[in-house]
């Protein structure tokens, strides 16, 4: 299957998937892709449920996130820690 065909089938803009390696897609677009292939978003993103693997993925992601993104994630992590 071509990326163009997938974009047409799920109703997203031409060439938007090819930009995902440089720009994070919106969750609704990720959900559309997961639904199209009949999988969960977690499985599409490679979530295994293994804490060590997840921690390594998070650390790897930090290498391509902007400083602002990292600060925002730290705020979310603090809120989760507090149970909000």
PyMOL Python script that loads the backbone (N, CA, C, O; Angstrom):
from pymol import cmd

cmd.read_pdbstr("""\
ATOM      1  N   UNK A   1       0.836  -1.171   0.000  1.00  0.00           N
ATOM      2  CA  UNK A   1       0.000   0.000   0.000  1.00  0.00           C
ATOM      3  C   UNK A   1       0.886   1.240   0.000  1.00  0.00           C
ATOM      4  O   UNK A   1       1.918   1.281   0.669  1.00  0.00           O
ATOM      5  N   UNK A   2       0.478   2.228  -0.743  1.00  0.00           N
ATOM      6  CA  UNK A   2       1.236   3.471  -0.774  1.00  0.00           C
ATOM      7  C   UNK A   2       0.743   4.407   0.328  1.00  0.00           C
ATOM      8  O   UNK A   2      -0.390   4.298   0.797  1.00  0.00           O
ATOM      9  N   UNK A   3       1.602   5.310   0.722  1.00  0.00           N
ATOM     10  CA  UNK A   3       1.219   6.307   1.719  1.00  0.00           C
ATOM     11  C   UNK A   3       0.095   7.172   1.160  1.00  0.00           C
ATOM     12  O   UNK A   3      -0.832   7.534   1.885  1.00  0.00           O
ATOM     13  N   UNK A   4       0.173   7.497  -0.107  1.00  0.00           N
ATOM     14  CA  UNK A   4      -0.874   8.312  -0.758  1.00  0.00           C
ATOM     15  C   UNK A   4      -2.231   7.632  -0.659  1.00  0.00           C
ATOM     16  O   UNK A   4      -3.232   8.282  -0.359  1.00  0.00           O
ATOM     17  N   UNK A   5      -2.271   6.332  -0.906  1.00  0.00           N
ATOM     18  CA  UNK A   5      -3.530   5.582  -0.825  1.00  0.00           C
ATOM     19  C   UNK A   5      -4.069   5.610   0.600  1.00  0.00           C
ATOM     20  O   UNK A   5      -5.266   5.812   0.806  1.00  0.00           O
ATOM     21  N   UNK A   6      -3.200   5.408   1.580  1.00  0.00           N
ATOM     22  CA  UNK A   6      -3.620   5.449   2.979  1.00  0.00           C
ATOM     23  C   UNK A   6      -4.191   6.824   3.320  1.00  0.00           C
ATOM     24  O   UNK A   6      -5.239   6.924   3.959  1.00  0.00           O
ATOM     25  N   UNK A   7      -3.506   7.875   2.897  1.00  0.00           N
ATOM     26  CA  UNK A   7      -3.995   9.230   3.159  1.00  0.00           C
ATOM     27  C   UNK A   7      -5.374   9.448   2.548  1.00  0.00           C
ATOM     28  O   UNK A   7      -6.250  10.040   3.179  1.00  0.00           O
ATOM     29  N   UNK A   8      -5.567   8.975   1.328  1.00  0.00           N
ATOM     30  CA  UNK A   8      -6.867   9.111   0.673  1.00  0.00           C
ATOM     31  C   UNK A   8      -7.927   8.315   1.420  1.00  0.00           C
ATOM     32  O   UNK A   8      -9.029   8.812   1.650  1.00  0.00           O
ATOM     33  N   UNK A   9      -7.602   7.084   1.800  1.00  0.00           N
ATOM     34  CA  UNK A   9      -8.572   6.202   2.453  1.00  0.00           C
ATOM     35  C   UNK A   9      -9.031   6.730   3.809  1.00  0.00           C
ATOM     36  O   UNK A   9     -10.193   6.567   4.180  1.00  0.00           O
ATOM     37  N   UNK A  10      -8.116   7.365   4.551  1.00  0.00           N
ATOM     38  CA  UNK A  10      -8.504   7.838   5.885  1.00  0.00           C
ATOM     39  C   UNK A  10      -8.866   9.322   5.900  1.00  0.00           C
ATOM     40  O   UNK A  10      -9.251   9.860   6.938  1.00  0.00           O
ATOM     41  N   UNK A  11      -8.742   9.983   4.741  1.00  0.00           N
ATOM     42  CA  UNK A  11      -9.192  11.359   4.614  1.00  0.00           C
ATOM     43  C   UNK A  11      -8.292  12.411   5.235  1.00  0.00           C
ATOM     44  O   UNK A  11      -8.768  13.362   5.856  1.00  0.00           O
ATOM     45  N   UNK A  12      -6.983  12.235   5.062  1.00  0.00           N
ATOM     46  CA  UNK A  12      -6.074  13.276   5.528  1.00  0.00           C
ATOM     47  C   UNK A  12      -5.332  13.862   4.332  1.00  0.00           C
ATOM     48  O   UNK A  12      -5.298  13.270   3.254  1.00  0.00           O
ATOM     49  N   UNK A  13      -4.746  15.017   4.538  1.00  0.00           N
ATOM     50  CA  UNK A  13      -4.126  15.768   3.446  1.00  0.00           C
ATOM     51  C   UNK A  13      -2.988  14.992   2.775  1.00  0.00           C
ATOM     52  O   UNK A  13      -2.268  14.217   3.404  1.00  0.00           O
ATOM     53  N   UNK A  14      -2.865  15.236   1.476  1.00  0.00           N
ATOM     54  CA  UNK A  14      -1.800  14.656   0.672  1.00  0.00           C
ATOM     55  C   UNK A  14      -0.437  15.024   1.254  1.00  0.00           C
ATOM     56  O   UNK A  14      -0.190  16.183   1.586  1.00  0.00           O
ATOM     57  N   UNK A  15       0.435  14.044   1.373  1.00  0.00           N
ATOM     58  CA  UNK A  15       1.817  14.183   1.848  1.00  0.00           C
ATOM     59  C   UNK A  15       1.943  14.512   3.341  1.00  0.00           C
ATOM     60  O   UNK A  15       3.031  14.854   3.803  1.00  0.00           O
ATOM     61  N   UNK A  16       0.847  14.412   4.098  1.00  0.00           N
ATOM     62  CA  UNK A  16       0.969  14.743   5.521  1.00  0.00           C
ATOM     63  C   UNK A  16       1.688  13.637   6.298  1.00  0.00           C
ATOM     64  O   UNK A  16       2.425  13.934   7.238  1.00  0.00           O
ATOM     65  N   UNK A  17       1.491  12.374   5.928  1.00  0.00           N
ATOM     66  CA  UNK A  17       2.160  11.284   6.647  1.00  0.00           C
ATOM     67  C   UNK A  17       3.667  11.358   6.470  1.00  0.00           C
ATOM     68  O   UNK A  17       4.418  11.064   7.401  1.00  0.00           O
ATOM     69  N   UNK A  18       4.110  11.742   5.302  1.00  0.00           N
ATOM     70  CA  UNK A  18       5.559  11.818   5.073  1.00  0.00           C
ATOM     71  C   UNK A  18       6.226  12.886   5.938  1.00  0.00           C
ATOM     72  O   UNK A  18       7.444  12.860   6.113  1.00  0.00           O
ATOM     73  N   UNK A  19       5.457  13.813   6.475  1.00  0.00           N
ATOM     74  CA  UNK A  19       5.997  14.859   7.342  1.00  0.00           C
ATOM     75  C   UNK A  19       6.099  14.403   8.800  1.00  0.00           C
ATOM     76  O   UNK A  19       6.703  15.095   9.619  1.00  0.00           O
ATOM     77  N   UNK A  20       5.520  13.254   9.129  1.00  0.00           N
ATOM     78  CA  UNK A  20       5.473  12.815  10.519  1.00  0.00           C
ATOM     79  C   UNK A  20       6.847  12.510  11.098  1.00  0.00           C
ATOM     80  O   UNK A  20       7.005  12.502  12.318  1.00  0.00           O
ATOM     81  N   UNK A  21       7.832  12.261  10.265  1.00  0.00           N
ATOM     82  CA  UNK A  21       9.166  12.008  10.809  1.00  0.00           C
ATOM     83  C   UNK A  21       9.818  13.289  11.314  1.00  0.00           C
ATOM     84  O   UNK A  21      10.794  13.240  12.063  1.00  0.00           O
ATOM     85  N   UNK A  22       9.275  14.445  10.901  1.00  0.00           N
ATOM     86  CA  UNK A  22       9.812  15.736  11.345  1.00  0.00           C
ATOM     87  C   UNK A  22       8.854  16.490  12.244  1.00  0.00           C
ATOM     88  O   UNK A  22       9.258  17.383  12.989  1.00  0.00           O
ATOM     89  N   UNK A  23       7.583  16.127  12.172  1.00  0.00           N
ATOM     90  CA  UNK A  23       6.549  16.850  12.898  1.00  0.00           C
ATOM     91  C   UNK A  23       5.560  15.846  13.479  1.00  0.00           C
ATOM     92  O   UNK A  23       5.051  14.990  12.756  1.00  0.00           O
ATOM     93  N   UNK A  24       5.289  15.943  14.759  1.00  0.00           N
ATOM     94  CA  UNK A  24       4.396  14.993  15.406  1.00  0.00           C
ATOM     95  C   UNK A  24       2.972  15.167  14.879  1.00  0.00           C
ATOM     96  O   UNK A  24       2.466  16.287  14.811  1.00  0.00           O
ATOM     97  N   UNK A  25       2.323  14.056  14.504  1.00  0.00           N
ATOM     98  CA  UNK A  25       0.940  14.156  14.016  1.00  0.00           C
ATOM     99  C   UNK A  25      -0.018  14.374  15.183  1.00  0.00           C
ATOM    100  O   UNK A  25       0.311  14.096  16.336  1.00  0.00           O
ATOM    101  N   UNK A  26      -1.195  14.870  14.865  1.00  0.00           N
ATOM    102  CA  UNK A  26      -2.225  15.015  15.899  1.00  0.00           C
ATOM    103  C   UNK A  26      -2.743  13.628  16.253  1.00  0.00           C
ATOM    104  O   UNK A  26      -2.678  12.703  15.443  1.00  0.00           O
ATOM    105  N   UNK A  27      -3.252  13.496  17.462  1.00  0.00           N
ATOM    106  CA  UNK A  27      -3.730  12.197  17.929  1.00  0.00           C
ATOM    107  C   UNK A  27      -4.888  11.687  17.073  1.00  0.00           C
ATOM    108  O   UNK A  27      -5.031  10.478  16.885  1.00  0.00           O
ATOM    109  N   UNK A  28      -5.714  12.592  16.554  1.00  0.00           N
ATOM    110  CA  UNK A  28      -6.836  12.127  15.733  1.00  0.00           C
ATOM    111  C   UNK A  28      -6.348  11.459  14.450  1.00  0.00           C
ATOM    112  O   UNK A  28      -6.976  10.520  13.961  1.00  0.00           O
ATOM    113  N   UNK A  29      -5.236  11.939  13.906  1.00  0.00           N
ATOM    114  CA  UNK A  29      -4.689  11.305  12.699  1.00  0.00           C
ATOM    115  C   UNK A  29      -4.085   9.939  13.031  1.00  0.00           C
ATOM    116  O   UNK A  29      -4.230   8.988  12.263  1.00  0.00           O
ATOM    117  N   UNK A  30      -3.412   9.848  14.175  1.00  0.00           N
ATOM    118  CA  UNK A  30      -2.858   8.563  14.606  1.00  0.00           C
ATOM    119  C   UNK A  30      -4.002   7.568  14.845  1.00  0.00           C
ATOM    120  O   UNK A  30      -3.905   6.398  14.474  1.00  0.00           O
ATOM    121  N   UNK A  31      -5.067   8.041  15.460  1.00  0.00           N
ATOM    122  CA  UNK A  31      -6.228   7.175  15.703  1.00  0.00           C
ATOM    123  C   UNK A  31      -6.843   6.689  14.394  1.00  0.00           C
ATOM    124  O   UNK A  31      -7.270   5.538  14.300  1.00  0.00           O
ATOM    125  N   UNK A  32      -6.892   7.558  13.380  1.00  0.00           N
ATOM    126  CA  UNK A  32      -7.433   7.151  12.078  1.00  0.00           C
ATOM    127  C   UNK A  32      -6.595   6.036  11.459  1.00  0.00           C
ATOM    128  O   UNK A  32      -7.141   5.080  10.908  1.00  0.00           O
ATOM    129  N   UNK A  33      -5.282   6.155  11.548  1.00  0.00           N
ATOM    130  CA  UNK A  33      -4.388   5.129  10.996  1.00  0.00           C
ATOM    131  C   UNK A  33      -4.580   3.816  11.760  1.00  0.00           C
ATOM    132  O   UNK A  33      -4.674   2.749  11.152  1.00  0.00           O
ATOM    133  N   UNK A  34      -4.638   3.896  13.082  1.00  0.00           N
ATOM    134  CA  UNK A  34      -4.826   2.694  13.900  1.00  0.00           C
ATOM    135  C   UNK A  34      -6.154   2.020  13.565  1.00  0.00           C
ATOM    136  O   UNK A  34      -6.215   0.801  13.406  1.00  0.00           O
ATOM    137  N   UNK A  35      -7.201   2.808  13.459  1.00  0.00           N
ATOM    138  CA  UNK A  35      -8.530   2.252  13.124  1.00  0.00           C
ATOM    139  C   UNK A  35      -8.504   1.612  11.739  1.00  0.00           C
ATOM    140  O   UNK A  35      -9.069   0.535  11.546  1.00  0.00           O
ATOM    141  N   UNK A  36      -7.867   2.252  10.791  1.00  0.00           N
ATOM    142  CA  UNK A  36      -7.784   1.740   9.425  1.00  0.00           C
ATOM    143  C   UNK A  36      -7.162   0.348   9.397  1.00  0.00           C
ATOM    144  O   UNK A  36      -7.630  -0.539   8.683  1.00  0.00           O
ATOM    145  N   UNK A  37      -6.104   0.167  10.181  1.00  0.00           N
ATOM    146  CA  UNK A  37      -5.415  -1.117  10.203  1.00  0.00           C
ATOM    147  C   UNK A  37      -5.968  -2.084  11.252  1.00  0.00           C
ATOM    148  O   UNK A  37      -5.488  -3.211  11.377  1.00  0.00           O
ATOM    149  N   UNK A  38      -6.980  -1.638  12.007  1.00  0.00           N
ATOM    150  CA  UNK A  38      -7.606  -2.509  12.990  1.00  0.00           C
ATOM    151  C   UNK A  38      -6.715  -2.828  14.181  1.00  0.00           C
ATOM    152  O   UNK A  38      -6.749  -3.938  14.712  1.00  0.00           O
ATOM    153  N   UNK A  39      -5.925  -1.857  14.594  1.00  0.00           N
ATOM    154  CA  UNK A  39      -5.035  -2.033  15.745  1.00  0.00           C
ATOM    155  C   UNK A  39      -5.262  -0.887  16.724  1.00  0.00           C
ATOM    156  O   UNK A  39      -5.917   0.102  16.393  1.00  0.00           O
ATOM    157  N   UNK A  40      -4.720  -1.026  17.924  1.00  0.00           N
ATOM    158  CA  UNK A  40      -4.806   0.058  18.891  1.00  0.00           C
ATOM    159  C   UNK A  40      -3.720   1.084  18.615  1.00  0.00           C
ATOM    160  O   UNK A  40      -2.724   0.789  17.954  1.00  0.00           O
ATOM    161  N   UNK A  41      -3.920   2.285  19.125  1.00  0.00           N
ATOM    162  CA  UNK A  41      -2.891   3.320  19.007  1.00  0.00           C
ATOM    163  C   UNK A  41      -1.623   2.855  19.714  1.00  0.00           C
ATOM    164  O   UNK A  41      -0.517   3.062  19.216  1.00  0.00           O
ATOM    165  N   UNK A  42      -1.786   2.224  20.879  1.00  0.00           N
ATOM    166  CA  UNK A  42      -0.622   1.718  21.610  1.00  0.00           C
ATOM    167  C   UNK A  42       0.210   0.768  20.761  1.00  0.00           C
ATOM    168  O   UNK A  42       1.433   0.890  20.692  1.00  0.00           O
ATOM    169  N   UNK A  43      -0.459  -0.175  20.119  1.00  0.00           N
ATOM    170  CA  UNK A  43       0.299  -1.139  19.311  1.00  0.00           C
ATOM    171  C   UNK A  43       0.903  -0.475  18.076  1.00  0.00           C
ATOM    172  O   UNK A  43       1.996  -0.840  17.645  1.00  0.00           O
ATOM    173  N   UNK A  44       0.199   0.488  17.514  1.00  0.00           N
ATOM    174  CA  UNK A  44       0.729   1.214  16.360  1.00  0.00           C
ATOM    175  C   UNK A  44       2.005   1.961  16.737  1.00  0.00           C
ATOM    176  O   UNK A  44       2.934   2.059  15.935  1.00  0.00           O
ATOM    177  N   UNK A  45       2.045   2.480  17.946  1.00  0.00           N
ATOM    178  CA  UNK A  45       3.209   3.220  18.416  1.00  0.00           C
ATOM    179  C   UNK A  45       4.278   2.320  19.018  1.00  0.00           C
ATOM    180  O   UNK A  45       5.327   2.794  19.455  1.00  0.00           O
ATOM    181  N   UNK A  46       4.005   1.017  19.038  1.00  0.00           N
ATOM    182  CA  UNK A  46       4.997   0.072  19.533  1.00  0.00           C
ATOM    183  C   UNK A  46       4.988  -0.124  21.028  1.00  0.00           C
ATOM    184  O   UNK A  46       5.961  -0.631  21.587  1.00  0.00           O
ATOM    185  N   UNK A  47       3.900   0.270  21.701  1.00  0.00           N
ATOM    186  CA  UNK A  47       3.825   0.110  23.147  1.00  0.00           C
ATOM    187  C   UNK A  47       3.754  -1.366  23.503  1.00  0.00           C
ATOM    188  O   UNK A  47       2.904  -2.102  23.003  1.00  0.00           O
ATOM    189  N   UNK A  48       4.657  -1.783  24.370  1.00  0.00           N
ATOM    190  CA  UNK A  48       4.722  -3.195  24.744  1.00  0.00           C
ATOM    191  C   UNK A  48       4.225  -3.444  26.157  1.00  0.00           C
ATOM    192  O   UNK A  48       3.960  -4.585  26.536  1.00  0.00           O
ATOM    193  N   UNK A  49       4.099  -2.384  26.929  1.00  0.00           N
ATOM    194  CA  UNK A  49       3.704  -2.562  28.311  1.00  0.00           C
ATOM    195  C   UNK A  49       4.901  -2.862  29.208  1.00  0.00           C
ATOM    196  O   UNK A  49       4.743  -3.015  30.419  1.00  0.00           O
ATOM    197  N   UNK A  50       6.083  -2.947  28.630  1.00  0.00           N
ATOM    198  CA  UNK A  50       7.297  -3.215  29.386  1.00  0.00           C
ATOM    199  C   UNK A  50       7.879  -1.883  29.837  1.00  0.00           C
ATOM    200  O   UNK A  50       8.248  -1.049  29.011  1.00  0.00           O
ATOM    201  N   UNK A  51       7.960  -1.685  31.154  1.00  0.00           N
ATOM    202  CA  UNK A  51       8.399  -0.403  31.709  1.00  0.00           C
ATOM    203  C   UNK A  51       9.786  -0.005  31.210  1.00  0.00           C
ATOM    204  O   UNK A  51       9.993   1.145  30.824  1.00  0.00           O
ATOM    205  N   UNK A  52      10.732  -0.931  31.211  1.00  0.00           N
ATOM    206  CA  UNK A  52      12.091  -0.602  30.776  1.00  0.00           C
ATOM    207  C   UNK A  52      12.122  -0.170  29.317  1.00  0.00           C
ATOM    208  O   UNK A  52      12.806   0.793  28.968  1.00  0.00           O
ATOM    209  N   UNK A  53      11.387  -0.874  28.464  1.00  0.00           N
ATOM    210  CA  UNK A  53      11.320  -0.495  27.052  1.00  0.00           C
ATOM    211  C   UNK A  53      10.684   0.880  26.893  1.00  0.00           C
ATOM    212  O   UNK A  53      11.134   1.695  26.088  1.00  0.00           O
ATOM    213  N   UNK A  54       9.630   1.127  27.671  1.00  0.00           N
ATOM    214  CA  UNK A  54       8.945   2.410  27.586  1.00  0.00           C
ATOM    215  C   UNK A  54       9.845   3.548  28.046  1.00  0.00           C
ATOM    216  O   UNK A  54       9.838   4.630  27.458  1.00  0.00           O
ATOM    217  N   UNK A  55      10.606   3.306  29.079  1.00  0.00           N
ATOM    218  CA  UNK A  55      11.526   4.325  29.576  1.00  0.00           C
ATOM    219  C   UNK A  55      12.602   4.642  28.527  1.00  0.00           C
ATOM    220  O   UNK A  55      12.956   5.803  28.324  1.00  0.00           O
ATOM    221  N   UNK A  56      13.111   3.608  27.871  1.00  0.00           N
ATOM    222  CA  UNK A  56      14.093   3.824  26.810  1.00  0.00           C
ATOM    223  C   UNK A  56      13.496   4.607  25.646  1.00  0.00           C
ATOM    224  O   UNK A  56      14.162   5.478  25.085  1.00  0.00           O
ATOM    225  N   UNK A  57      12.250   4.311  25.275  1.00  0.00           N
ATOM    226  CA  UNK A  57      11.583   5.044  24.200  1.00  0.00           C
ATOM    227  C   UNK A  57      11.427   6.512  24.571  1.00  0.00           C
ATOM    228  O   UNK A  57      11.645   7.400  23.747  1.00  0.00           O
ATOM    229  N   UNK A  58      11.044   6.757  25.828  1.00  0.00           N
ATOM    230  CA  UNK A  58      10.876   8.128  26.289  1.00  0.00           C
ATOM    231  C   UNK A  58      12.197   8.891  26.233  1.00  0.00           C
ATOM    232  O   UNK A  58      12.232  10.048  25.814  1.00  0.00           O
ATOM    233  N   UNK A  59      13.257   8.258  26.645  1.00  0.00           N
ATOM    234  CA  UNK A  59      14.576   8.886  26.599  1.00  0.00           C
ATOM    235  C   UNK A  59      14.998   9.149  25.154  1.00  0.00           C
ATOM    236  O   UNK A  59      15.593  10.187  24.863  1.00  0.00           O
ATOM    237  N   UNK A  60      14.695   8.218  24.250  1.00  0.00           N
ATOM    238  CA  UNK A  60      15.024   8.408  22.842  1.00  0.00           C
ATOM    239  C   UNK A  60      14.240   9.579  22.255  1.00  0.00           C
ATOM    240  O   UNK A  60      14.778  10.366  21.477  1.00  0.00           O
ATOM    241  N   UNK A  61      12.966   9.690  22.632  1.00  0.00           N
ATOM    242  CA  UNK A  61      12.136  10.779  22.132  1.00  0.00           C
ATOM    243  C   UNK A  61      12.680  12.134  22.558  1.00  0.00           C
ATOM    244  O   UNK A  61      12.553  13.114  21.824  1.00  0.00           O
ATOM    245  N   UNK A  62      13.276  12.194  23.720  1.00  0.00           N
ATOM    246  CA  UNK A  62      13.794  13.470  24.223  1.00  0.00           C
ATOM    247  C   UNK A  62      14.831  14.061  23.277  1.00  0.00           C
ATOM    248  O   UNK A  62      15.038  15.274  23.266  1.00  0.00           O
ATOM    249  N   UNK A  63      15.479  13.221  22.488  1.00  0.00           N
ATOM    250  CA  UNK A  63      16.511  13.715  21.576  1.00  0.00           C
ATOM    251  C   UNK A  63      15.940  14.529  20.417  1.00  0.00           C
ATOM    252  O   UNK A  63      16.660  15.330  19.820  1.00  0.00           O
ATOM    253  N   UNK A  64      14.677  14.343  20.091  1.00  0.00           N
ATOM    254  CA  UNK A  64      14.108  15.108  18.983  1.00  0.00           C
ATOM    255  C   UNK A  64      13.026  16.085  19.420  1.00  0.00           C
ATOM    256  O   UNK A  64      12.461  16.793  18.586  1.00  0.00           O
ATOM    257  N   UNK A  65      12.728  16.135  20.721  1.00  0.00           N
ATOM    258  CA  UNK A  65      11.739  17.093  21.208  1.00  0.00           C
ATOM    259  C   UNK A  65      12.378  18.461  21.408  1.00  0.00           C
ATOM    260  O   UNK A  65      13.565  18.570  21.718  1.00  0.00           O
ATOM    261  N   UNK A  66      11.576  19.494  21.226  1.00  0.00           N
ATOM    262  CA  UNK A  66      12.067  20.844  21.498  1.00  0.00           C
ATOM    263  C   UNK A  66      12.131  21.057  23.009  1.00  0.00           C
ATOM    264  O   UNK A  66      11.537  20.300  23.777  1.00  0.00           O
ATOM    265  N   UNK A  67      12.845  22.078  23.420  1.00  0.00           N
ATOM    266  CA  UNK A  67      12.933  22.397  24.842  1.00  0.00           C
ATOM    267  C   UNK A  67      11.538  22.653  25.410  1.00  0.00           C
ATOM    268  O   UNK A  67      11.236  22.234  26.528  1.00  0.00           O
ATOM    269  N   UNK A  68      10.702  23.329  24.655  1.00  0.00           N
ATOM    270  CA  UNK A  68       9.339  23.627  25.094  1.00  0.00           C
ATOM    271  C   UNK A  68       8.534  22.343  25.283  1.00  0.00           C
ATOM    272  O   UNK A  68       7.771  22.226  26.241  1.00  0.00           O
ATOM    273  N   UNK A  69       8.700  21.378  24.371  1.00  0.00           N
ATOM    274  CA  UNK A  69       8.003  20.098  24.491  1.00  0.00           C
ATOM    275  C   UNK A  69       8.437  19.356  25.750  1.00  0.00           C
ATOM    276  O   UNK A  69       7.612  18.771  26.451  1.00  0.00           O
ATOM    277  N   UNK A  70       9.727  19.385  26.028  1.00  0.00           N
ATOM    278  CA  UNK A  70      10.250  18.693  27.207  1.00  0.00           C
ATOM    279  C   UNK A  70       9.701  19.332  28.476  1.00  0.00           C
ATOM    280  O   UNK A  70       9.319  18.627  29.410  1.00  0.00           O
ATOM    281  N   UNK A  71       9.658  20.658  28.517  1.00  0.00           N
ATOM    282  CA  UNK A  71       9.105  21.352  29.683  1.00  0.00           C
ATOM    283  C   UNK A  71       7.632  20.984  29.853  1.00  0.00           C
ATOM    284  O   UNK A  71       7.182  20.730  30.970  1.00  0.00           O
ATOM    285  N   UNK A  72       6.883  20.955  28.757  1.00  0.00           N
ATOM    286  CA  UNK A  72       5.466  20.595  28.823  1.00  0.00           C
ATOM    287  C   UNK A  72       5.294  19.167  29.339  1.00  0.00           C
ATOM    288  O   UNK A  72       4.397  18.904  30.141  1.00  0.00           O
ATOM    289  N   UNK A  73       6.138  18.249  28.890  1.00  0.00           N
ATOM    290  CA  UNK A  73       6.056  16.869  29.368  1.00  0.00           C
ATOM    291  C   UNK A  73       6.407  16.766  30.850  1.00  0.00           C
ATOM    292  O   UNK A  73       5.811  15.968  31.573  1.00  0.00           O
ATOM    293  N   UNK A  74       7.350  17.553  31.296  1.00  0.00           N
ATOM    294  CA  UNK A  74       7.691  17.566  32.718  1.00  0.00           C
ATOM    295  C   UNK A  74       6.517  18.056  33.560  1.00  0.00           C
ATOM    296  O   UNK A  74       6.274  17.535  34.648  1.00  0.00           O
ATOM    297  N   UNK A  75       5.795  19.044  33.066  1.00  0.00           N
ATOM    298  CA  UNK A  75       4.610  19.542  33.766  1.00  0.00           C
ATOM    299  C   UNK A  75       3.564  18.434  33.873  1.00  0.00           C
ATOM    300  O   UNK A  75       2.981  18.223  34.936  1.00  0.00           O
ATOM    301  N   UNK A  76       3.332  17.729  32.769  1.00  0.00           N
ATOM    302  CA  UNK A  76       2.370  16.621  32.768  1.00  0.00           C
ATOM    303  C   UNK A  76       2.822  15.529  33.733  1.00  0.00           C
ATOM    304  O   UNK A  76       2.012  14.991  34.488  1.00  0.00           O
ATOM    305  N   UNK A  77       4.106  15.200  33.710  1.00  0.00           N
ATOM    306  CA  UNK A  77       4.630  14.167  34.606  1.00  0.00           C
ATOM    307  C   UNK A  77       4.435  14.556  36.064  1.00  0.00           C
ATOM    308  O   UNK A  77       4.082  13.714  36.890  1.00  0.00           O
ATOM    309  N   UNK A  78       4.661  15.815  36.383  1.00  0.00           N
ATOM    310  CA  UNK A  78       4.451  16.284  37.759  1.00  0.00           C
ATOM    311  C   UNK A  78       2.985  16.169  38.155  1.00  0.00           C
ATOM    312  O   UNK A  78       2.677  15.796  39.287  1.00  0.00           O
ATOM    313  N   UNK A  79       2.082  16.484  37.236  1.00  0.00           N
ATOM    314  CA  UNK A  79       0.650  16.366  37.519  1.00  0.00           C
ATOM    315  C   UNK A  79       0.272  14.897  37.748  1.00  0.00           C
ATOM    316  O   UNK A  79      -0.513  14.585  38.643  1.00  0.00           O
ATOM    317  N   UNK A  80       0.837  14.002  36.933  1.00  0.00           N
ATOM    318  CA  UNK A  80       0.567  12.580  37.120  1.00  0.00           C
ATOM    319  C   UNK A  80       1.101  12.090  38.466  1.00  0.00           C
ATOM    320  O   UNK A  80       0.468  11.279  39.141  1.00  0.00           O
ATOM    321  N   UNK A  81       2.248  12.586  38.834  1.00  0.00           N
ATOM    322  CA  UNK A  81       2.862  12.203  40.108  1.00  0.00           C
ATOM    323  C   UNK A  81       1.987  12.629  41.278  1.00  0.00           C
ATOM    324  O   UNK A  81       1.883  11.922  42.280  1.00  0.00           O
ATOM    325  N   UNK A  82       1.355  13.798  41.140  1.00  0.00           N
ATOM    326  CA  UNK A  82       0.487  14.317  42.189  1.00  0.00           C
ATOM    327  C   UNK A  82      -0.898  13.673  42.171  1.00  0.00           C
ATOM    328  O   UNK A  82      -1.703  13.898  43.075  1.00  0.00           O
ATOM    329  N   UNK A  83      -1.172  12.874  41.145  1.00  0.00           N
ATOM    330  CA  UNK A  83      -2.463  12.180  41.061  1.00  0.00           C
ATOM    331  C   UNK A  83      -3.585  13.002  40.476  1.00  0.00           C
ATOM    332  O   UNK A  83      -4.757  12.736  40.743  1.00  0.00           O
ATOM    333  N   UNK A  84      -3.244  13.996  39.684  1.00  0.00           N
ATOM    334  CA  UNK A  84      -4.279  14.832  39.063  1.00  0.00           C
ATOM    335  C   UNK A  84      -4.773  14.224  37.785  1.00  0.00           C
ATOM    336  O   UNK A  84      -5.645  14.792  37.128  1.00  0.00           O
TER     337      UNK A  84
END
""", "prot")
cmd.dss("prot")
cmd.show_as("cartoon", "prot")
cmd.util.cbc("prot")
cmd.orient("prot")
